[in-house]
Amino acid sequence: MADDSQRNFRSVYYEKVGFRGVEEKKSLEILLKDDRLDIEKLSTFSQRFPLPSMYRILVWKVLLGIIPPHHKSHALVMNYRKEQYWDIHHALHVIRFINDSTPQVDVFLRIHQLESGKLPRNLAYPLEPEDEVFLAIAKAMEEMVEDPIECYWLVSCFVNQLNSKHKDSLQQLPKILEQYLNIEDSKLLMHLKACAAMSKLPYDLWFKKCFAGCLPESSLQRVWDKVISGSCKILVFVALEILLTFKMKIIALTTAEKITQFLENETIEATLECSLWRVKAPPSSSHTEYLCGLGKQEK
């Protein structure tokens, strides 16, 4: 009982002095000390709290299956991943698909295409929509991860997760967004429907690209924490917050084209950085607690 009181006192004190993530960080460190990392517990933690930046890449690599749960195998497996990367990199050089001046994200795309058996016959082939998604995620990930090999595997495995585990769920997100918008602001939904805009919202940017290139980096990392740990429903609530944040501007627009153009092209990062601190799910949602975590401070 005394221990609980001391713990609660510490938590309140940390909150007041601005160290909101101290207790969560300690809990994560305990999980990471296990000889065999518990994937389910790491997923649950990532669903509930934003990952501390110093542990984020490690947790992402474990959750995406880039490295195994066993600590002792991490270095060995990453060496294999490194060799595999450079072998494919060399092959692409030989067949002249890449060269020393090829942008890093384009190198990542070609490696991913060759690995998945989707490398085009020559460079003249136009990019497929799935390639555009890959490049968008790669450009965002490149800003977060310094090591290019780690970056490649994170992008490749994240995209593979979206195309397999989340494929069916992603297709349902526009419909779910409409349901929640009806709960939160039926007037805004009626306006979007009157303009025939609901079917033309930037769903590819929001859901397929997981807001890559749309959100500020710090917020994007926290959104991806949730997606990588197993839930893509967070994407609905972020999209909902965008619509609610820009409600007045959206209502002032009278065509679907103008609304879509505004949501795709408007520089909204600064506004969203503040807005996402208060992002919430509708009252009926079980995701409220981890959505609030988007605004938690990282340590």
CORNOR-V143562 format. One record per pair of residues at least 24 apart in sequence whose ideal C-beta (glycine too) atoms are under 6 Angstrom apart, sorted by the first residue. I is the first residue (numbers start at 0). J is the second residue. Records with the same first field share a line. If there is no record, write none. Layout:
# CORNOR-V143562
I->J  J
This chain:
# CORNOR-V143562
19->295  296
20->295  296  297  298
23->48
24->51  298
27->54
34->70
35->68  69
36->61  68
42->228  229
45->224  228
46->228  289
47->289
48->292
49->221  292  295  297
50->224
51->297  298
52->297
59->227
62->227  228
63->156
65->152  156
80->152
81->148
84->148
87->113
104->134  137  138
107->137  151  154
108->133  134
111->155
132->207  208
133->158
135->208  211  212
136->211
139->211
142->216
165->231
168->231
169->206
172->206  235
173->202
175->235
176->235  238
179->239  281
182->281
183->281
187->246
190->250
194->254  255
195->255
196->255  258
199->255  259
201->262  263
205->238
206->234
215->268  272
218->275
221->293
236->280  290
240->274  278
244->274
